[in-house]
Amino acid sequence: MSKILFLSLGSAVFAFLPVTLVEATQVELGVFKLADLPEANCPQKLTVTEERVPYSQGGYTINGQAKLNSFAGPFAIGASDRFSVTWVANLKPAFQKCVASGRIIKYDGEVYNSHSYLRVRFQNGKIYLILDMTGNQDANNYTTSIVKKGVRVGNPVWSWSGTD
């Protein structure tokens, strides 16, 4: 009987512990055409998703994904090093003549005026999505680190971390 009561009380305690939910943050990249090619058909913006992983001792991790298969794909990693990764994909026929670049303009619905660690280029019928930690610093003045880079279902996925 005492074992059953103990298990019931233990279950009740866990029922009242706070639950940390991971919320996705929308990151909007503005796309800016070249002035000498204003008639090119380009997306006006791209939206990618990032999620902050629940806090871990001494740091944080941000997971991201870019579902861009409505106008390009499948993506592959074209280049990477310790500081950056570039994914590349062929543009769909409607966007093949797009020549433009882009950067983060909104983060979670708010205007973004900081260093744009995500950028995009459209040229030669391809799209290049760039995650670049160069010049991106955490609270302790260390460069943030790319800890995962890949492709899932034809779309870019990543994780980056910093200290706090």
Residue pairs with C-beta under 8 A, 6 or more apart in sequence:
20 54
22 51
22 52
22 53
22 54
23 51
24 49
24 50
24 51
25 49
25 50
25 51
25 52
25 107
25 108
26 47
26 48
26 49
26 106
26 108
26 109
27 47
27 48
27 49
27 50
27 64
27 104
27 106
27 107
27 108
27 118
28 45
28 46
28 47
28 104
28 105
28 106
28 107
29 45
29 46
29 47
29 48
29 102
29 103
29 104
29 105
29 118
29 119
29 120
30 44
30 45
30 102
30 103
30 105
31 42
31 43
31 44
31 45
31 46
31 100
31 101
31 102
31 120
31 122
32 100
32 101
32 102
33 40
33 42
33 98
33 99
33 100
34 40
34 99
34 100
37 97
37 99
40 97
40 98
40 99
40 100
41 94
41 95
41 97
41 98
42 95
42 98
42 99
42 100
42 122
43 71
43 95
43 98
45 102
45 105
46 66
46 68
46 102
46 120
48 64
48 65
48 66
48 67
48 68
48 118
49 64
49 65
49 66
49 67
50 62
50 63
50 64
51 62
51 63
51 64
52 60
52 61
52 62
53 60
53 61
53 62
53 63
53 159
58 163
58 164
59 138
59 161
59 162
59 163
59 164
60 161
60 162
60 164
61 147
61 159
61 160
61 161
62 159
62 160
62 161
63 148
63 157
63 158
63 159
64 118
64 131
64 156
64 157
64 158
64 159
64 160
65 152
65 155
65 156
65 157
65 158
66 75
66 87
66 129
66 155
66 156
66 157
67 155
68 75
68 89
68 127
68 129
68 155
68 156
69 154
69 155
71 91
71 92
71 94
71 95
71 127
72 89
72 90
72 91
72 92
72 95
72 126
72 127
73 89
73 90
73 154
73 155
74 89
74 151
74 154
74 155
75 87
75 88
75 89
75 129
75 151
75 154
75 155
75 156
76 87
76 88
76 89
76 151
77 85
77 86
77 87
77 88
77 149
77 150
77 151
78 86
78 87
78 88
78 128
79 85
79 86
80 86
80 146
80 149
82 145
82 146
83 132
83 133
83 134
83 143
83 146
84 130
84 131
84 132
84 133
84 134
84 146
85 130
85 131
85 146
85 149
85 158
86 128
86 129
86 130
86 131
87 128
87 129
87 130
87 151
87 156
88 126
88 127
88 128
88 129
89 126
89 127
89 154
90 125
90 126
91 98
91 122
91 125
91 126
91 127
95 122
95 127
96 125
97 125
98 122
99 122
99 123
100 121
100 122
101 119
101 120
101 121
101 122
102 119
102 120
102 121
103 116
103 118
103 119
103 120
104 112
104 114
104 116
104 117
104 118
105 111
105 112
106 112
115 135
115 136
117 131
117 132
117 133
117 136
117 144
117 160
118 129
118 130
118 131
118 132
119 129
119 130
119 132
120 127
120 128
120 129
120 130
121 127
121 128
121 130
122 128
129 156
131 146
131 149
131 156
131 158
131 160
133 143
133 144
133 145
133 146
133 160
134 143
135 143
136 143
136 144
137 143
137 144
137 162
138 144
138 162
138 163
138 164
139 162
139 163
139 164
140 163
140 164
142 162
142 163
144 160
144 161
144 162
145 160
145 161
145 162
146 158
146 159
146 160
147 159
147 160
147 161
148 157
148 158
148 159
149 156
149 157
149 158
150 156
150 157
150 158
151 157
